């Protein structure tokens, strides 16, 4: 019966450990699912230098201007030099992008649609590497700012297809050329976060003309991070007048950050800073909650194996204590036996000496008398020699008997 219980306990513990492993693998999968959170890894490449990705989100009414962004860019290399990092040529040690989100009506050959327009600048598609279905992205150094990128849904809605490079869309009576078509993220977090109309990407400067007063709501940066939180602290100090939210994407999925979700769960649910997050940040925050939930499952699943492990550890310690106690007694007995054997050997040696002396004392008169009876006038030396020989033979016999007795014992 006891063996059946043990087998059942081992089976349950093994099953729970397997489920824990599944949860760990799932959390690792979630933490690497969103491409918008991996820019530091793309930028670092094979380099051993540590990089950090930082996102700054500005409140409504306190959005950043292009002048604010340019002033920040100029200070990056100087800040790196202060930290002991020798920057390479401008733009090679770090990368950034900025964006603003608004809504416009866009018309195509087949239809028109209300569209979420994201005005971008910098290396936006480095931070958001959408799958390119056709054509190309738009870049900050494009000479003409009248090119746009449509997402897959908008392309089908406006034109009924995706091979649209060189075709035009109309916005507020103006024509803009289609540079390419992209497919937005299809993971469940992004799908939960993006609930607006189909999306289109255009230059921020173009969007600012179409929608006057549209400010930059999101700034993203990847740069060397010589010490922990260096990049985040630098961004917080630089944009403190905007009173926005600064997030370090590089460490948002480590254990400390996930633990912070539980620690500040109430305040996390309350938004008081007036920041409207873009959909990719909302997707990341949803993924954090999923990972935190998996951590709770891991903790609950680990309770039973942990209790079993503690019980086994206690039993092993008790078993080890009994064994050590028994070994101590055995060593003590062996130590006592050692002294007993030494005392026995000393007593036997003393007995042998006493026997030898006694024999020498008793045999000497007998030998003298024997010599007198034979009428010989043997010299004292001859008598002594004979006595010594007889004594030696007698002692040898006695010692052989004692040795045989020791062997039997």
N, C-alpha and C positions, 0 to 999 in steps of 0.2 A: 504493500500500500504506500509505504514511504517512497519507494522508487518511482511509482506512478505519479505521485505529487511532485517529485523532483523533476521528472520529465515534463510534466505540465508547466511547471514554473519556468524551466529552461525554454520551452517552446514559446510561451507567452512573451518572455523577455526577448527572445530572438526576433519574434514578429514585431515587437515595439521598436527594437533597434533598427530593423529594416525600414519601418515607417519613418523613424527619425532621419535615416539616411535619405529617404525620398524627399522629405521636407527640406533638408539641407540642399539637396540638388535643385529642388524647385526654387528655393530662395536665391541660389546662385544664378539660375536661369533668369529669374526676374531682374536681378541686379545688372545683367548684361543685355537685357532685351531692348532697351530704349537707346537708339543710336544718338539721340541728342545729348546723352549724358556721357559720351565716350570720346569727346574731342581731345582731351588730354592724352589719351592713348594713341590716337591717330597722329597727333602732333609730335609726340615723343618718338614714335617709331622704334628704332633699335637703340636709341640713346639711353645711357644709364642715368642721365640727369632726370630729376623729378620735376614734373610739371603739375600745375593745378588748373582746373577749369572753374571759373567763377561767373555767376550770373547776377546781374543787378536789375531789379524791377522797380520802376519809378511809379509813385502814386499819381492818380488822376489829378491834373491841375499843377503838378510839379514835375512834369516830364522833362527829360534832358534835351538840349538843343545840339545841333551838329557842332557848334562852337565848343560846348562843354565836352563833347566826345573828343574833339581834336586836341583840346588842352590836356585832357587826360592822356591821350596817346603820346604827346610830347614828353610827359613826365615819366613814362614807363622805363626807358633806358636809364635815366638818371637814378631811378629807384633801384634798379637791378645793380648798378655800379655801387651804390651805397651798401647793398647786401653782399658785395664781394663777387657778384656774377658779372663777368665781362660779356656784355651783349655783342652779338654779331652785327652784321649790317642791319639797318633799320627794317623791321618787319620780318626778320629771319629768326629771332629769338622768341617771338610771341606772335599771336594772331588774335584778331577780335572781329566782332560783327555787332550790328545793332539793327533794331527792327521796330516797326510801329504797325498797329493793326486798326483797320477801319472797314467800312462796308461801302460798296459801290455797285451800280447797275452796269453790267457788261453785256454787250450784244455781239452775236456771231452770225454766221451765214444762216443757221437754222433757227436760232432762238436767242432769247436774252434771259438774264438771270441775275438776281441779287447775289452778290459774291463777297466773301470775306477777302479783303485785299491786305496783303502783308507787304509793307514797304521795307526793303532790306538794304543794308549797306555793309561794307567790309567783306570778309570771307564767310558769308552767311551759310553757304552750302557746304562749307567744311564742318560747321557745327551741326548742320542738319542735312546729312547726305541722303536726300530722297532718291529713290530709284528713278533713274532717267528712262522713260519709255521711248521718247524720240527727241531729236534736236539736242539742245544744250542748255546749260544754266545761263543766268546773267551774272555779270561780274562787276565789281566796284570800279574797275578801270576801263569799262566799256565807254567808247567815245559817245555813242548815242544812247540816251536814256529812255528811248521809246520802245524798248523790248520788254516782253512779259513772259512769264512761265505759268502755264495752266496746270491744275491738277487733273488727274484722270477723269473724275466725275464731271468737272466743268468742261473739259474737252468734248466729251460725249454729248453733254447737254447743249453746247453751243454749235458744234460742228458734226456730231455723229461719228467721230473718229478720233485718232490720236496722232496721225502723221500730219502735223499742222505747221511745220517749220516754214516761216515766210508768210503765212497767212495773217490776216489782221482781225483785231477785235476793236469795237467802238466803245469809248467811254466818254461821256459828256460831249459827244460830237467829234471827238478826236480819235484818230486811228493809231493803234499800237500793234507792233509786229510780234508774232508768237515766236519766241526763241526755242521753246521746247515744252514737252509735257512730262510731268513727274507723277509718280504714285506715292501718295502720302503713306505714313505708317499704318499697317494693318493689325498691329497688336491690340489686345483688348483694352489696354490702358489708354492708348491714344484714341481708340474708337469711343471710349467712355468720355474722354475729355473734349473731343472735338464734336460739338453738336450744332455748329453753325452751318451756313451755306457752303457750297463748294468754294475752293480757295484759289487765289491767283497771287503770284509774286511779281513785284515790280520794284524799280529803284525807289529808295526812300525819297529822294529829291523830287521824283515825278509825283509820288503820292502827296507830298507836302504842297505841290502846286494844285493838284486836283482837290485836295481837302485842306484848305488853308487852316493853319493852327494845329495840325496834327504833329504832336511831339513824339520823341523817341521814348518808348515805354520799356524797352528791354535792351540791355547791353551785355554782351557775353565776351569773355576774355580767357585765353589760355596762355600761361606764362610760366617761367621757371619758379619753383617754390623751394628756395634753399632751406627754409625752416617751416615747420608746420604752421598753417594759417597765415603765412606771410602775404600771399596774394589776396586772400579774403580781407585781411586787415587793411592792406593798401587800398583796395576798392572802397571799403567802408569809409576810410578817412577822406578819400577823394570825392566821394559823392554824398557826403553827410548833409550837405545843404538841401539835397533832393529828398532826404529822409525816406529813402526806399528800403527795399529788402534785398540783402546780399546773401546769396547761397553758394556754398562751395560744392559743386557737383561731384568732384573727385572723391569725396569722402561721405557722400550722403547715404551710402548703403553699408557702411561699416557698422560694427556692433554698437559703438558709442552713439552714433547718430540715430540708429533705430531705437536704442534705449531712450534717447531723448524724446521720441514720440510718445512713449508711455509717461515719461516724467512731466512733459508739458502738454499732455493731451487736451486739457481743457482750454488753455490759452491758444493752442494750435488751431482749435476749431473756431476761434473768434478772430475775425479780421477787423482791425481798427486802423490800419495804416493807409487805407484807400488804394491799395495795389490791386490791379486786375491782371492776374497771371495769364500769359499766353497758354495755348492748349498744351504745348509740350511740357511746360512746368506743371500744369495740373495733372498731366499723365504721370509725371515723375512722382508727384505727391501721392497719387493713387497707388502707384507701385510700392512706395514706402509703407503704406498701410497694409498692403497684401503681405509684404515681407515681415512686418511686425506681427501680423496674425500667424504667420508660419512659425515665428519664434515662440509664440504662445503655445502652439500645438507641440512644438519640440519640447518645451518645458513640461507640459502635461504628460506627454508620452514618456519622458525620461524619468518621471517620478517612480514608477513601479520598478524598472531596472535599477534605479539608484538605491531604492530601499532594499532590494534583493542583494545588491552589491555591498551595502552597509552590513546587512545580516551576515553575509559570507565573510566579510572582513572581520567582524566581531568573533565569529566562530573560529576563523583561522588564527586570530590572535590568541584566543583561549587555548586552542589546540597547540599552538606554538609555545604558549606558557607552560602547559603540562609537559611537553617534550623537553623544554629547557630545564624545568624543575627536575625531571627524571635524570637528565644528563648531568645536572649538578650533583645529585645524590650519587650517581655512578662515579663521577670524578672524585667525590669526597671519599667514597669507599675505596676506590683505587689508591687514593693518597694515603688513607689509613693502612691499607694492605701493604703499601710500600714500606711504611715505617715498621709495620709488624714483621715483614720479611727481613728488613735490616736488623731488627732486634734479635730475630731468630738466628740469623747468620752470625751475629756477634756472640750470642750465647754458645753456639756450636763451636766457634773458634776458641772461645774461652774453655769449653769442656775438653776440646782436644789438647790444649796446652796443659790443663790440669792432669789429664790422663797421661800425657807424656812425662810430665814431672814425677807423677806417682810411680810410673813404671821404672823410671831411672832410679828412683830412691829404693824401690823394693828389690830389684834385680842385682844391684851392686853387691850386697852381702852374700847372696847365693852364689854368685860367680867366684867370690873369694874362697868360700867354703869348699866349693867343688874343686878348685885348684889345689887346696890344701889336702883334700882327701886323695887326690892322685899323687900327692907327694911332689908335685912340681913346684919349683920355685920361679913361677912365671913373674916376670917383672910387672910392675904396676901399669906400665904403658900397654902391655899385651892384654892385661885384664880389662883395662879401660876400652881398648879397641874392640875386644870381643863383646863387652857389654854394650858398646855403641851399636855394633852390628845387630845384636839381638833386639835392642830397643827399637832400632829402625824398622826391623821386620815386623815387630809387634805393632808399632805405630802405623805402619803401612796397612796392615790388616784392619786395624781399627778404623782408619780413614776410609778404606774401601767399603767397609760395612756402613759407615755413616753416609757415604755418597750414594750407595745403593738404596739406603733408607730415604734419602732426599728425592731420589728419582721416583721411587714408588709413591712418595707423598705428592 
